[in-house]
Amino acid sequence: MAKTTGNYFTSMISRFGTTDIMSELDADTIQRDAKRVFREMIKGRIDLGKYGVYFQDPKFTDNLLVACETEYNYNYANSVALTFYDNTYPGDRQINYNKYVANVLCTCYGAILTRLQALKASMYTNIGVLTDIPIILRDYKDFVRL
């Protein structure tokens, strides 16, 4: 069961004093806050039974999709560039660490992106596609860079 205290939705509800937070959030705010939402999804801190209704809002999910795709593409490009550099100038341990970080971020963002796309394909009705995120990304739940 997901923890519900101190997550993105509880803080937004407290901040705006209403459960109708979607009317208070604009696209830039959702995209700016997306990393926090993704981090909390990975850690299992979002109870989809209670807060899944927000993912059914196209404005919210579409802006999460934009942010997730942007982060995925950025980290994928970093991974490719670092691999090229490592193949050209092998042996740099910092490059190896940075490649690892970029690959972990690609894995996380890729998994979330796929599930958000599936949610959108279901016309925002099947929030069940998000339920396995904490399970498949459990090895990365303490990864602080997300």
RAJO-V221179 format. One line per field, one symbol per residue. phi: phi as a letter, one per 30 degrees, with the letter a starting at -180 (. if undefined). psi: psi as a letter, one per 20 degrees, with the letter a starting at -180 (. if undefined). A space follows every 50 residues. Layout:
# RAJO-V221179
phi: ???
psi: ???
This chain:
# RAJO-V221179
phi: .ddcdicedddddddciadddddccceddddddeddddeddddiccdddc cdeddddedddddddeddddddddddddddddddddddbdjdddddddde edddddddddddeeddddddddiiccdddcdcedddcedcdcdddd
psi: pqqipkagghhhgggikqimhhiiprghgghhihhgggghggikioohhg jhhhiiohggghhhgggghggggghgggggghggghhgmqiohhggghgg ghhghggghggggghhhhgghjkkhmihiihjghghjhijhjoii.
